[in-house]
Amino acid sequence: MTHRSQITAHVLDAIHGRPAVGVPVLLEQWQGGAWAELAGAETDSDGRVSELGPESVGAGRFRLTFDTGAYFGRSNQATLYPEVAVTFEIADAVEHYHVPLLLSPFAYSTYRGS
């Protein structure tokens, strides 16, 4: 699979065993002591965001914020986590960084994907 963005994401709904469609995702970079917005998108029909931000970014600290409250709110599902923020460091500006999120209303996990 070819990626147009260096940073991509994937959200899976662990309760229903399917991709989480329509989750708003915000990409930010830590710059000069504050978070600067780089891009925003929504997960597609496969729960993926493959075009998020620029084709390449330099080394630094980044944050993906998933608006899980909007996702669960569409089905009137209560959630303990109305948003999930994943902060990570890019050390090698040549590599691709994929951040999957496994989601349920009362738990989540994430890892570096491929």
C-alpha positions in Angstrom: 0.0 0.0 0.0 1.4 3.4 -1.0 1.0 6.2 1.5 0.8 9.9 0.5 1.3 11.1 4.1 4.2 10.2 6.3 1.8 9.9 9.3 -1.3 7.7 8.9 -3.9 6.3 11.4 -6.5 3.5 11.7 -9.3 3.2 14.2 -11.0 -0.1 14.9 -14.1 -0.4 17.0 -13.3 -3.4 19.3 -16.8 -3.7 20.7 -18.4 -4.2 17.2 -15.4 -5.8 15.5 -15.3 -3.4 12.6 -13.6 -0.2 11.4 -14.7 3.0 13.1 -16.0 5.2 10.3 -16.2 9.0 10.5 -13.8 9.6 13.5 -12.4 13.1 13.2 -8.6 13.1 13.6 -6.4 16.1 14.2 -2.6 16.1 13.6 -0.5 18.6 15.5 3.2 19.3 15.9 4.9 20.7 19.0 6.5 24.0 17.8 7.9 26.8 19.9 6.3 25.6 23.1 2.8 25.1 21.8 0.8 22.7 19.6 0.4 23.8 16.0 -2.3 22.2 13.8 -0.9 20.5 10.7 -4.0 18.7 9.3 -7.4 17.2 10.0 -9.4 14.4 8.4 -12.0 11.7 9.2 -11.6 8.0 9.0 -12.9 6.4 5.8 -15.1 3.3 5.3 -12.2 1.1 6.4 -11.5 3.2 9.5 -8.3 4.6 8.0 -6.8 8.0 7.4 -4.1 7.5 4.8 -3.9 11.2 3.7 -3.2 13.1 6.9 -0.8 16.0 6.7 2.2 16.5 4.5 4.0 13.8 2.5 7.0 14.3 4.8 7.7 16.0 8.2 10.9 16.5 10.0 11.9 14.9 13.3 9.9 16.1 16.3 7.0 15.6 18.6 3.6 15.1 17.1 0.1 14.4 18.5 -3.0 12.7 16.9 -6.3 13.6 18.6 -9.2 11.3 17.9 -12.6 12.7 18.5 -14.1 9.5 19.9 -17.0 11.4 21.6 -18.3 12.4 18.1 -18.0 8.7 17.0 -19.8 7.3 20.0 -22.3 10.2 20.2 -23.7 9.3 16.7 -25.0 6.0 18.2 -26.0 7.5 21.6 -23.2 5.4 23.2 -21.7 6.8 26.5 -18.0 6.8 26.6 -15.4 7.5 29.3 -13.0 8.9 26.7 -14.5 11.7 24.6 -11.2 12.1 22.9 -8.0 10.1 22.7 -4.7 12.0 22.3 -1.7 10.0 21.2 1.6 11.9 21.4 4.7 10.4 19.7 8.2 11.3 18.6 9.5 11.0 15.1 13.2 10.4 15.2 13.8 9.2 11.7 12.2 11.6 9.2 12.5 9.1 6.4 10.3 6.4 7.9 6.5 6.1 7.7 4.6 6.3 11.0 1.2 4.5 11.3 -0.8 4.9 14.5 -3.6 2.4 15.0 -6.2 2.9 17.7 -8.2 0.0 19.1 -11.3 1.6 20.7 -14.2 0.7 23.0 -16.3 3.1 25.1 -14.3 2.4 28.2 -10.9 1.4 27.0 -8.4 2.0 24.2 -5.0 0.9 23.1 -2.5 2.0 20.5 0.8 0.9 19.1 3.1 1.8 16.2 1.8 0.0 13.2 3.3 -0.6 9.8 
